[in-house]
Amino acid sequence: MANETFDLVVIGAGPGGYVAAIRAAQLGLKVAVVEKRTTLGGTCLNVGCIPSKALLQSSHLFEEAGHDLAAHGIVLEPPKLDFAQLMKRKGDVVDATTKGVAFLFKKNKITSYTGAGRIEAAGSVAVLGDDGAVKDTLSTKNILIATGSEVMPLPGVTIDERKIVSSTGALELTEVPKHLVVVGAGIIGLELGSVWRRLGADVTVVEFLDRITPGVDDEITKFFQRALAKQGLKFKLGSKVTKAEATGTGVTLTVEPAKGGATETLEADVVLVSIGRRPYVQGLGLDKVGVKMTERGRIAVDGHFQTSVPGIYAIGDAIDGPMLAHKASEDGVACVETIAGQKGHVNWDLVPSIIYTQPEVAWVGKTEEQLKAAGVAYKIGKYPFTADPRSRANGATEGFVKVLADKATDRVLGVHIFGAEAGTMIAEAALAMEFSASAEDIGRVCHAHPTVNEAMKEAALAAWDKPIHL
């Protein structure tokens, strides 16, 4: 049993927990982290953000080599896929990233415990082994819950991570499936569906709603779906999967209209279930110590991330707000800065979101639909990448930047980008909006030429007055 007393014990070493631990150590706190995985980084680094982006990049290059380089005067034989090397590279990227976190823990003198964390009382955390027995009991002044989220189950469908897989299994397939069915047209499903489509699979996306990517600006969604369909993804919208049965050769799916009607059968080699995620809070002992939950099954916290029990805090996917790795990291920093006597704050209204397909989709702030529902008078500025010189030189002209600004004050209320470098470009918009910039402010900032970011400047000018190059 451990005899040390810590200033902070963090349960979970994902992007929320490990960042919080590092920041707390930088502020002079004595920190321990309890993580059930043998490697640090949580879902994101091990089986989520990082491996999926490695596969997205590799599959994009494979697609580009096979279809897009001839326009540049680069003529290749049809490229051959070395699947083993592709998967090895993905593993190497994950390994390097998780080892990087371990190095930062050592550098900042953070004590790491491997096992599941359970809160015994305010100020006491048990570290459990695989058999459920207590390996260590840690005394601490503060406890931070950063346990993240898990895959949302689909009634009537049993995930075996071989033929019927979650996002975790979809990153570990041993071969390219001939037919992949993705259940759910959200961010994760479309990203992973894009990976396997580029590598040669036929991909069908089944979505309960009558649209893809709920929460994304409607206009962006229409162009996005059109682009994915052009790439070969097939969509069955307004449909629900009621049953999935693994067979000797694949999976048989039963699908019916969401509003009721005749059923149909789909045959697939692999089915990816990707209908969302839910907070992972089981086994933490929250009932025992009296931590209150919200109606949605998340941990209730105040404006400083403290739960109903003094000295116990929670961040990231376990609480309200967007379920995004970078949001969890910011939560963690703000939380431990508050614990250390500083002023920590996160503006959840300005957390950027990105879909890492090709082209990418990125946004921050309000959509048109949200502004209309709130009765806000707004103006729109749009600029297509077809008019941007660098985008033409790159051969990536699909998409546009869309700026929404308050009609009376010109303050930017939302920015939505559909294009090849949207994920990188959205940072400028988030920064500008954090400082309450107007469309004129962004439009008057000198942007380097030729860059893709000039499209942001022109869209802002269009919202304020008129663009120069359109």
Salt bridges, closest charged atoms under 4 A:
GLU4 OE2 - LYS30 NZ 3.30
ASP7 OD1 - LYS141 NZ 3.23
GLU63 OE2 - ARG197 NH2 2.88
ASP92 OD2 - LYS88 NZ 2.78
ASP95 OD2 - LYS99 NZ 3.10
GLU120 OE1 - ARG118 NE 2.79
GLU150 OE2 - ARG278 NE 2.93
GLU172 OE2 - LYS90 NZ 2.78
GLU191 OE1 - LYS53 NZ 3.19
ASP217 OD1 - LYS402 NZ 2.89
ASP218 OD1 - ARG211 NH1 2.35
GLU219 OE2 - LYS382 NZ 2.54
GLU219 OE1 - LYS402 NZ 2.76
GLU256 OE2 - LYS240 NZ 3.57
GLU264 OE2 - LYS236 NZ 2.73
ASP331 OD2 - LYS327 NZ 2.74
GLU337 OE2 - ARG23 NE 3.04
GLU368 OE2 - LYS402 NZ 2.58
GLU398 OE2 - LYS230 NZ 3.70
ASP410 OD1 - LYS379 NZ 3.01
GLU428 OE2 - HIS447 NE2 2.59
GLU440 OE2 - ARG444 NE 2.72
GLU454 OE1 - HIS449 ND1 2.97
GLU458 OE2 - HIS469 ND1 2.55
